[in-house]
Amino acid sequence: MLARLFTLCLFLACAVAGTPAHADEDKWPDKPVTIIVPWPAGGVADFVARIVGQKISTDLGQAVIVENRPGAGTNIGSDYVAKAKPDGYTLLLSSSNNAVNTFLFRNMPYDPVKSFVSVSLLVNVPNVLVVHPSVPAKTLPELIAYAKQHPDDLTYASAGNGSPAHLAAEKFKTMAGVQIRNITYKGAAPAVTDVMAGRVSMMFTNLPASLSAIQAGKLRALAIGSTARMPAAPNIPTLAESGVPNYEASAWYGLMAPAGTPAPVVARLQKALDAARTPAALDALRQRGTDPRISSPQVLQQQLQADLQTYGPLIKSAGITLE
C-alpha cells in the first residue's frame, strides 16, 4: 500500500513539474518581446526591425520593443542574443554579417549556425553602384571602359573592411576585371558624404541609404546589385543586364532566436509574420528600397549556408583582413 502511494505521489509530482513548460509555450507571449538590432538607430536595419515589430505585435497581442546594441561589426548584439534565455522573448535581427564575420574575426563569441534557430527571412536590400556626377561615365559599360583605360585612377569608398560595400566592390572588381582603389571609412555615413563631395569617385551602398541623394542628383546611380530592377528605382538597371553577368550583391535581414527556443514559439512567430504580410506593410518596405522576403526557417538557414560558401572564398582571394 505504501509502495503504491509513493508511486502515485511520484507520478503526480512529475506531472505537475512538467506542466509549466508546456503551459508557458501555449500562452506565449505573455509579456513584451524584444528584437535586438546590432546596428545604431536610424539605418535600414533599424527601420526593418521597427516596421516588422510594429506589424507582428498586433497578431501577438504584445508590444515588440526594438533595442539597438551596435558594435564589433554586429557581434555585440548577436552575441547578446546567442547567450539570452531561449524563451522567445529576445530575438535577433540577423543579417549576412553573421556569415561574413566568421571569416573576419579570429575569435567569434558565438557560432553563426549553432547559436541560433532561424525564424524567417525578412527583406533583401540590394547594393547600388553610385558615382559622383563628375565621373566621366553615365553607364556601367562606360565606367568599366574608363577604369580599364585608367587603372587605379578611380577610388571607391567602403564602410570598413569586410563591410557589404567593401565586399560588393571587390566582387565587382574581380568580375569586371578592373582596378579601383579602396578608401576605407569607419562607417557608411562619412563614406557617402565624401562620394557626394567628390573626394571619392564611387561607392556600393544600400539603396535605402542613397535613394534620396540619387533622386536629388547628388549621386549618379549606374547599376543595382539585385537580380531584378527594384520598384523604388525602376530606372536603375541591374549590373547583370549592364555587362557583368551573374553579378549580385545584396544584404539580407532576417529574424533569429537563441538556439533551444521551443518549436511552438518559432511557429507562433511565423504565424505573426504571415499575418503582418499585408499589402500596406509590403509596400512600405518596397518604397524604402527593400525587397520583402518573408519565408520559412529553412529558407533563412539555406541563405546563411549559401553566404558562408560565397563570402569565405571572396574574403580570402581579396586578402581582406580586419586592422
Steps between C-alpha positions, in 0.01 A plus 500: 500500500778744594687404186193577285448832679863595447479414130181703460654802674810476285288486183296804606814694590653430161178595323476829684867574441456444128194719463647853517731455199211399272277765652761770442529403134122489460447850638808658334535792490369631829739796518680732253741355244832671424674507162871574535636704208881481493531836320447861609153652475396667177633258237322253275532217755338716766217594264436136405493388863261777601249451220506120542476531878207737475313268264552173690411656835138523383476125442702410809295725727816630665733795449811433292793711617794581270830535687818614325824331611760600238870425491771258380345456158167384655674248730400678823128483433516154345696359793251653743216307335707182469540498877143608581243268654344295217141585584408707193502834679841608362543488121774606261474702183760286327674574170767393256747640755443185703665303220764758402629545856591132514783572257602841637529440875751254640303432816128511444300516826217297347442248220297654213321169442493311830430796730165588341179354365369655179153655492466676164668715240354851509644704213776517243675835462697538175818701469495771236811628322505879519757747370561869547349696207851610396603143415513475116261205477123503472458124460667195650672399173646852476629473858662163433662631181632809680635292789687270260651798317594675826595223749501613863383853413153433637434450870216340690385565854423217740365497854790296635668173406251220451203735484231431236628798298854362508400148398269624225777716351761225516258260333439759227873555446558127461206437266551814288880471490573855620731662753339755733662616825320452831463794738390365837274688742375421849138493390265538206395861578845664458567280196185615322573862599843491334360345182237775481777757554707351218792403722443135402385381157241238583348263751278197537237592757157369589213649306302634801802702617568659161159532334434862603848611386448323166162666453652840586780457243775498762597147399473325164377142522651276230373157597347300782612166644160333513387224264221723368426872494356641820151660519644795694748573219375335179730706275819360654612192304656198666872433472417170334310669216766772474799286412593300811310170457393312814602786729292536815580693816223530753481495876223304667336550836320227688362403837678250724462380858747340744567131439263288705199726452194267498359409160146616595637847574677514163177385332306775682746761375458372145123527534537861613729576205251348259224715648722808466553440130236751395514702176557820699790354698665350192461826309658695787804271484525519121475879491802517729703300248475156657367174356268320750587130539288352784590130497524170682785433745653263244534777241684724748727212596577433132580868448745495791671187367522650151667813639752292693598330174508826302677742731772268628677466162434867410654633822798266464567581133469877561730478802250682720603520863396706801756758604 
